[in-house]
Amino acid sequence: MTTSTNLMRQRRFLPLFLTQLLNALNDNLYKNAMVLFIVYQVYDSPEMETLISGIATALFVLPFVLFSATSGQLADMRDKTRIIRWIKFAEIIIMSVGATGLLLAARGVSVDSLAIPLMFTALFAMGVHSTFFGPIKYAILPQHLHKDEVLAGTGLVEAGTYVAILVGMMLGGAMPIMWSIVAVIVIALVGYATCRWVPPAPAQTDETQVDWNPVRASKSLVAFSMGNPELRYSVLAISYFWTIAAILSVQFIPLAKNVLLADKQVAAVMLVAFSAGIAIGSVSINALLKGDISARYSAASVLALGAFLVTFYLLCRIWNLTPAGELFTVGEFLVQPLALALLANLVLIAVAGGMFVVPLYAFLTTKVDKSEASRSVAANNLISSIFMVIGAGVAGGLGFLGIPLQEQLLASLFLCLLSAQLARKLHALEVPAGEAFR
């Protein structure tokens, strides 16, 4: 914890931390404000809610599949800080476009023909923006931090991302639309001003030729990640974890409504608990490992995640409470006998997840040469995005087949076992600490 506290006072870390936090905050504020406004103010239809949410998610994830390979090459072959500044400047333009779409929709002007296309264009552009920023926020850490600080820095970045996602989701749902319009532009401006303080991070390679063909570059990137055993095990284990997270996130709202008989605000509380747990686990693992980048606790963490999933499943099975009205409100839900145990269990699932995944992200940037760190993270982003889409599809398929929501929770147990096995293999390959940085 001392290392984490110290890093937050350092220019070599704090501006980057704040920049990536503001980035995640703006992404989620805009996405949630846009989706909720379209659903409740433009169409106000349950069927359209599902469609719009699905389209929004697909548009945001698609750039990670298309451009991760290019983003990794570019970040390795150019000064990372300069790229950050261009990305954050682009965010101002993107959010101006999105805000214009929101404003037109709020005024009822050309809603279908102009406002909604502008909003979705901005959302896709923010996905591209995040695709190019993603590899840098982890790969820059070994350049700016000492080797015994990288794990703490990775944990703080991961925790900050989840806190920002949480706050962005809450603000997007709570603020009036006009406030959201102003907020996304202001946050973009503040993010650009903050990124100007990030120290230079020049390229660590003499390579200068970027392959702009996304298909060829993606194939090369996957081959690169699978050719290094430590990188292969890390990427696959992280991807399985995010598949679990994707399955759970798809199930939260229908589980809250149809099993716990609770309203959307309770589903939001569940998401808050999950995000808070990830943040806690992300910071706590550094204290446990004392700065050492190691997968020695990763297998145990993901097995614990699986065990907590089983207890969460059992709590859902024995939940047999009927609300006074149609659905439990947050206040009514929290006073139910099993509610606090259920939320605590959800937090523990997320804590175990954070403790599992953070050391693996540190592996991505420290078990390869610094000149390849961005490509390592980009490979993970590409493969994880594909796995997450598959996971969300599996969750939807299970529901379509009529499998009860409680039983759907158990579908993730197989992935927990796979992740634990990969973590064991990764730990077996660990080299002495003095050789971990080349």
GUFIMI-491546 format. One record per residue (C-alpha): residue number from 1; residue in one letter; x, y, z. Coordinates in steps of 0.05 Angstrom, whole numbers. Example, Ala and Ser with C-alpha at 12.3 -4.5 7.8 and 13.67 -1.06 7.14 Angstrom:
REM GUFIMI-491546
NODE    nr   rest     east    north       up
NODE     1      A      246      -90      156
NODE     2      S      273      -21      143
//
This chain:
REM GUFIMI-491546
NODE    nr   rest     east    north       up
NODE     1      M        0        0        0
NODE     2      T       59       46       14
NODE     3      T       82       38      -59
NODE     4      S       12       54      -84
NODE     5      T        7      116      -40
NODE     6      N       76      139      -63
NODE     7      L       60      130     -137
NODE     8      M       -1      175     -130
NODE     9      R       46      232     -113
NODE    10      Q       93      222     -172
NODE    11      R       88      259     -239
NODE    12      R      113      195     -273
NODE    13      F       48      161     -253
NODE    14      L       -7      209     -229
NODE    15      P      -21      246     -295
NODE    16      L      -27      179     -332
NODE    17      F      -72      151     -277
NODE    18      L     -118      211     -281
NODE    19      T     -118      211     -357
NODE    20      Q     -140      138     -362
NODE    21      L     -191      148     -305
NODE    22      L     -222      207     -342
NODE    23      N     -221      166     -406
NODE    24      A     -261      109     -376
NODE    25      L     -307      158     -340
NODE    26      N     -325      194     -405
NODE    27      D     -334      130     -444
NODE    28      N     -385      103     -395
NODE    29      L     -419      170     -381
NODE    30      Y     -431      182     -455
NODE    31      K     -452      110     -471
NODE    32      N     -501      105     -413
NODE    33      A     -530      175     -423
NODE    34      M     -540      160     -497
NODE    35      V     -571       91     -489
NODE    36      L     -617      111     -432
NODE    37      F     -640      174     -468
NODE    38      I     -655      138     -533
NODE    39      V     -691       82     -497
NODE    40      Y     -733      123     -448
NODE    41      Q     -742      189     -485
NODE    42      V     -741      170     -559
NODE    43      Y     -770      100     -564
NODE    44      D     -792       80     -494
NODE    45      S     -798        6     -513
NODE    46      P     -771      -56     -477
NODE    47      E     -755      -89     -543
NODE    48      M     -718      -27     -568
NODE    49      E     -680      -24     -501
NODE    50      T     -649      -92     -514
NODE    51      L     -635      -75     -588
NODE    52      I     -603       -7     -574
NODE    53      S     -562      -34     -516
NODE    54      G     -537      -91     -560
NODE    55      I     -520      -45     -618
NODE    56      A     -484        3     -572
NODE    57      T     -442      -53     -541
NODE    58      A     -425      -82     -610
NODE    59      L     -405      -14     -638
NODE    60      F     -360        0     -578
NODE    61      V     -327      -70     -579
NODE    62      L     -318      -76     -654
NODE    63      P     -258      -28     -659
NODE    64      F     -220      -72     -609
NODE    65      V     -227     -130     -658
NODE    66      L     -210      -89     -719
NODE    67      F     -154      -43     -695
NODE    68      S     -120      -74     -634
NODE    69      A      -62     -100     -677
NODE    70      T      -50      -32     -708
NODE    71      S      -55        4     -642
NODE    72      G       -3      -42     -610
NODE    73      Q       46      -32     -667
NODE    74      L       37       43     -667
NODE    75      A       47       49     -592
NODE    76      D      111        8     -594
NODE    77      M      140       45     -653
NODE    78      R      124      117     -633
NODE    79      D      128      160     -570
NODE    80      K       70      136     -527
NODE    81      T       60      203     -494
NODE    82      R       53      238     -561
NODE    83      I        1      187     -582
NODE    84      I      -37      198     -517
NODE    85      R      -41      272     -532
NODE    86      W      -68      261     -602
NODE    87      I     -118      210     -575
NODE    88      K     -143      258     -521
NODE    89      F     -148      315     -571
NODE    90      A     -190      270     -616
NODE    91      E     -235      256     -556
NODE    92      I     -255      330     -554
NODE    93      I     -277      326     -627
NODE    94      I     -313      259     -617
NODE    95      M     -350      283     -556
NODE    96      S     -370      347     -591
NODE    97      V     -402      304     -646
NODE    98      G     -437      259     -594
NODE    99      A     -461      319     -554
NODE   100      T     -489      351     -617
NODE   101      G     -528      287     -630
NODE   102      L     -555      286     -559
NODE   103      L     -573      360     -563
NODE   104      L     -611      350     -628
NODE   105      A     -648      290     -599
NODE   106      A     -665      329     -536
NODE   107      R     -694      385     -579
NODE   108      G     -731      336     -623
NODE   109      V     -693      358     -685
NODE   110      S     -680      306     -740
NODE   111      V     -678      251     -688
NODE   112      D     -678      190     -734
NODE   113      S     -643      220     -793
NODE   114      L     -586      258     -759
NODE   115      A     -585      258     -683
NODE   116      I     -582      182     -672
NODE   117      P     -532      170     -728
NODE   118      L     -487      224     -697
NODE   119      M     -492      191     -629
NODE   120      F     -475      122     -655
NODE   121      T     -418      151     -698
NODE   122      A     -388      182     -635
NODE   123      L     -396      117     -597
NODE   124      F     -359       78     -650
NODE   125      A     -305      132     -652
NODE   126      M     -298      127     -577
NODE   127      G     -288       53     -585
NODE   128      V     -232       68     -635
NODE   129      H     -204      120     -586
NODE   130      S     -203       69     -529
NODE   131      T     -173       15     -574
NODE   132      F     -112       60     -587
NODE   133      F     -107       84     -515
NODE   134      G     -115       15     -483
NODE   135      P      -46      -15     -499
NODE   136      I      -10       49     -477
NODE   137      K      -39       55     -407
NODE   138      Y       -7      -11     -387
NODE   139      A       54      -14     -433
NODE   140      I       79       55     -412
NODE   141      L       85       33     -339
NODE   142      P      151       -5     -345
NODE   143      Q      181       57     -378
NODE   144      H      161      104     -322
NODE   145      L      161       59     -260
NODE   146      H      214       19     -224
NODE   147      K      207      -56     -231
NODE   148      D      181      -64     -160
NODE   149      E      127      -11     -174
NODE   150      V       97      -40     -238
NODE   151      L       49      -87     -202
NODE   152      A       24      -30     -157
NODE   153      G       16       15     -217
NODE   154      T      -22      -38     -256
NODE   155      G      -68      -50     -197
NODE   156      L      -82       24     -189
NODE   157      V      -97       32     -263
NODE   158      E     -144      -28     -261
NODE   159      A     -178       -3     -198
NODE   160      G     -184       68     -225
NODE   161      T     -215       41     -289
NODE   162      Y     -269        5     -251
NODE   163      V     -284       64     -205
NODE   164      A     -289      108     -267
NODE   165      I     -335       58     -302
NODE   166      L     -379       56     -240
NODE   167      V     -383      132     -233
NODE   168      G     -395      140     -308
NODE   169      M     -452       91     -307
NODE   170      M     -483      125     -246
NODE   171      L     -476      195     -274
NODE   172      G     -502      174     -343
NODE   173      G     -565      148     -311
NODE   174      A     -575      203     -259
NODE   175      M     -558      269     -293
NODE   176      P     -607      308     -336
NODE   177      I     -590      301     -410
NODE   178      M     -567      374     -416
NODE   179      W     -518      364     -359
NODE   180      S     -491      302     -393
NODE   181      I     -481      340     -458
NODE   182      V     -438      392     -422
NODE   183      A     -403      341     -378
NODE   184      V     -375      297     -435
NODE   185      I     -343      357     -468
NODE   186      V     -315      385     -402
NODE   187      I     -286      317     -383
NODE   188      A     -254      312     -452
NODE   189      L     -222      381     -443
NODE   190      V     -197      364     -373
NODE   191      G     -170      298     -398
NODE   192      Y     -130      332     -453
NODE   193      A     -102      383     -404
NODE   194      T      -82      327     -356
NODE   195      C      -48      285     -409
NODE   196      R       -1      343     -424
NODE   197      W       33      327     -358
NODE   198      V       50      255     -376
NODE   199      P      126      249     -383
NODE   200      P      155      229     -451
NODE   201      A      157      155     -467
NODE   202      P      199      146     -531
NODE   203      A      197       83     -573
NODE   204      Q      240       26     -547
NODE   205      T      252       -3     -617
NODE   206      D      282       18     -683
NODE   207      E      222      -10     -720
NODE   208      T      182       43     -756
NODE   209      Q      139        6     -807
NODE   210      V       67       -2     -783
NODE   211      D       24      -54     -819
NODE   212      W      -42      -18     -832
NODE   213      N      -77      -80     -859
NODE   214      P     -121     -100     -800
NODE   215      V     -130     -173     -820
NODE   216      R      -57     -187     -834
NODE   217      A      -35     -148     -772
NODE   218      S      -85     -184     -728
NODE   219      K      -61     -252     -752
NODE   220      S       11     -231     -738
NODE   221      L       -8     -205     -669
NODE   222      V      -44     -269     -649
NODE   223      A       16     -310     -673
NODE   224      F       62     -265     -632
NODE   225      S       21     -274     -569
NODE   226      M       14     -349     -577
NODE   227      G       89     -358     -591
NODE   228      N      111     -335     -522
NODE   229      P       88     -386     -469
NODE   230      E       84     -335     -413
NODE   231      L       46     -287     -457
NODE   232      R        1     -342     -484
NODE   233      Y      -20     -366     -415
NODE   234      S      -31     -295     -390
NODE   235      V      -73     -274     -450
NODE   236      L     -116     -336     -449
NODE   237      A     -127     -334     -374
NODE   238      I     -146     -259     -377
NODE   239      S     -192     -274     -436
NODE   240      Y     -227     -330     -398
NODE   241      F     -236     -282     -339
NODE   242      W     -268     -228     -382
NODE   243      T     -312     -281     -413
NODE   244      I     -337     -297     -343
NODE   245      A     -347     -223     -330
NODE   246      A     -385     -215     -396
NODE   247      I     -431     -273     -378
NODE   248      L     -445     -245     -309
NODE   249      S     -457     -174     -334
NODE   250      V     -508     -199     -384
NODE   251      Q     -544     -237     -328
NODE   252      F     -546     -182     -275
NODE   253      I     -609     -146     -299
NODE   254      P     -652     -207     -316
NODE   255      L     -628     -241     -252
NODE   256      A     -647     -181     -210
NODE   257      K     -715     -176     -244
NODE   258      N     -736     -248     -253
NODE   259      V     -702     -285     -195
NODE   260      L     -693     -233     -141
NODE   261      L     -757     -196     -162
NODE   262      A     -721     -129     -157
NODE   263      D     -723      -66     -200
NODE   264      K     -668      -36     -244
NODE   265      Q     -640        5     -187
NODE   266      V     -624      -60     -150
NODE   267      A     -589      -86     -213
NODE   268      A     -548      -21     -212
NODE   269      V     -530      -35     -139
NODE   270      M     -506     -104     -159
NODE   271      L     -462      -73     -213
NODE   272      V     -435      -24     -162
NODE   273      A     -418      -81     -115
NODE   274      F     -383     -119     -171
NODE   275      S     -343      -58     -194
NODE   276      A     -323      -41     -123
NODE   277      G     -300     -112     -111
NODE   278      I     -256     -112     -173
NODE   279      A     -224      -46     -150
NODE   280      I     -211      -74      -80
NODE   281      G     -180     -138     -107
NODE   282      S     -137     -100     -157
NODE   283      V     -104      -59     -102
NODE   284      S     -102     -114      -49
NODE   285      I      -61     -163      -91
NODE   286      N       -2     -115      -92
NODE   287      A        0     -116      -16
NODE   288      L       -3     -192      -16
NODE   289      L       52     -200      -69
NODE   290      K       93     -142      -40
NODE   291      G      107     -115     -110
NODE   292      D      131     -182     -138
NODE   293      I      101     -197     -206
NODE   294      S       79     -269     -197
NODE   295      A       21     -314     -214
NODE   296      R       29     -355     -151
NODE   297      Y      -39     -332     -122
NODE   298      S      -76     -329     -189
NODE   299      A      -99     -401     -191
NODE   300      A     -124     -398     -119
NODE   301      S     -159     -332     -134
NODE   302      V     -198     -357     -194
NODE   303      L     -217     -421     -157
NODE   304      A     -242     -378     -100
NODE   305      L     -282     -339     -152
NODE   306      G     -313     -404     -174
NODE   307      A     -330     -424     -102
NODE   308      F     -363     -356      -90
NODE   309      L     -403     -365     -154
NODE   310      V     -430     -431     -126
NODE   311      T     -451     -397      -61
NODE   312      F     -481     -340     -100
NODE   313      Y     -520     -391     -141
NODE   314      L     -545     -425      -77
NODE   315      L     -568     -359      -47
NODE   316      C     -607     -345     -111
NODE   317      R     -638     -414     -108
NODE   318      I     -664     -405      -38
NODE   319      W     -687     -333      -50
NODE   320      N     -762     -341      -43
NODE   321      L     -786     -272      -23
NODE   322      T     -844     -234      -51
NODE   323      P     -845     -157      -56
NODE   324      A     -903     -117      -31
NODE   325      G     -909      -85      -99
NODE   326      E     -890     -111     -167
NODE   327      L     -814     -109     -154
NODE   328      F     -769      -95      -95
NODE   329      T     -741      -25      -92
NODE   330      V     -670      -15      -66
NODE   331      G     -695        1        4
NODE   332      E     -741      -59        6
NODE   333      F     -688     -104      -23
NODE   334      L     -634      -86       27
NODE   335      V     -677     -104       87
NODE   336      Q     -691     -174       62
NODE   337      P     -657     -229      103
NODE   338      L     -611     -254       48
NODE   339      A     -597     -188       12
NODE   340      L     -533     -167       48
NODE   341      A     -505     -238       44
NODE   342      L     -519     -239      -30
NODE   343      L     -486     -171      -42
NODE   344      A     -426     -190        1
NODE   345      N     -419     -254      -39
NODE   346      L     -420     -214     -103
NODE   347      V     -366     -168      -76
NODE   348      L     -323     -228      -58
NODE   349      I     -331     -256     -129
NODE   350      A     -305     -190     -156
NODE   351      V     -248     -184     -105
NODE   352      A     -224     -253     -125
NODE   353      G     -228     -232     -198
NODE   354      G     -187     -170     -186
NODE   355      M     -134     -209     -148
NODE   356      F     -132     -259     -205
NODE   357      V     -127     -212     -264
NODE   358      V      -80     -156     -242
NODE   359      P      -16     -197     -237
NODE   360      L      -31     -225     -306
NODE   361      Y      -36     -155     -335
NODE   362      A       32     -141     -305
NODE   363      F       59     -203     -340
NODE   364      L       37     -174     -407
NODE   365      T       84     -115     -400
NODE   366      T      142     -145     -362
NODE   367      K      152     -214     -392
NODE   368      V      167     -187     -461
NODE   369      D      218     -136     -484
NODE   370      K      196      -64     -472
NODE   371      S      195      -54     -547
NODE   372      E      138     -105     -552
NODE   373      A       98      -86     -490
NODE   374      S       43      -48     -527
NODE   375      R       34     -105     -576
NODE   376      S       29     -153     -518
NODE   377      V      -28     -113     -487
NODE   378      A      -60     -103     -556
NODE   379      A      -59     -178     -567
NODE   380      N      -95     -187     -501
NODE   381      N     -147     -134     -519
NODE   382      L     -160     -167     -586
NODE   383      I     -168     -237     -560
NODE   384      S     -206     -215     -497
NODE   385      S     -255     -176     -539
NODE   386      I     -270     -236     -582
NODE   387      F     -279     -280     -520
NODE   388      M     -325     -229     -488
NODE   389      V     -370     -226     -550
NODE   390      I     -372     -302     -549
NODE   391      G     -388     -302     -474
NODE   392      A     -444     -252     -483
NODE   393      G     -471     -295     -540
NODE   394      V     -467     -358     -497
NODE   395      A     -506     -323     -442
NODE   396      G     -559     -302     -492
NODE   397      G     -561     -372     -521
NODE   398      L     -571     -404     -453
NODE   399      G     -630     -358     -441
NODE   400      F     -659     -374     -509
NODE   401      L     -655     -448     -493
NODE   402      G     -696     -437     -431
NODE   403      I     -641     -454     -380
NODE   404      P     -660     -420     -314
NODE   405      L     -619     -359     -295
NODE   406      Q     -592     -390     -231
NODE   407      E     -565     -449     -270
NODE   408      Q     -534     -402     -321
NODE   409      L     -488     -376     -266
NODE   410      L     -456     -445     -263
NODE   411      A     -435     -441     -336
NODE   412      S     -376     -399     -314
NODE   413      L     -347     -453     -269
NODE   414      F     -316     -489     -328
NODE   415      L     -280     -425     -347
NODE   416      C     -255     -417     -276
NODE   417      L     -223     -486     -279
NODE   418      L     -191     -469     -346
NODE   419      S     -164     -403     -319
NODE   420      A     -136     -438     -257
NODE   421      Q     -100     -489     -300
NODE   422      L      -69     -434     -344
NODE   423      A      -49     -395     -281
NODE   424      R      -13     -457     -254
NODE   425      K       24     -466     -320
NODE   426      L       43     -393     -319
NODE   427      H       69     -397     -248
NODE   428      A      110     -458     -267
NODE   429      L      145     -417     -321
NODE   430      E      162     -358     -276
NODE   431      V      235     -337     -280
NODE   432      P      275     -307     -223
NODE   433      A      256     -235     -208
NODE   434      G      323     -208     -232
NODE   435      E      311     -237     -301
NODE   436      A      239     -214     -308
NODE   437      F      260     -147     -339
NODE   438      R      303     -146     -400
//
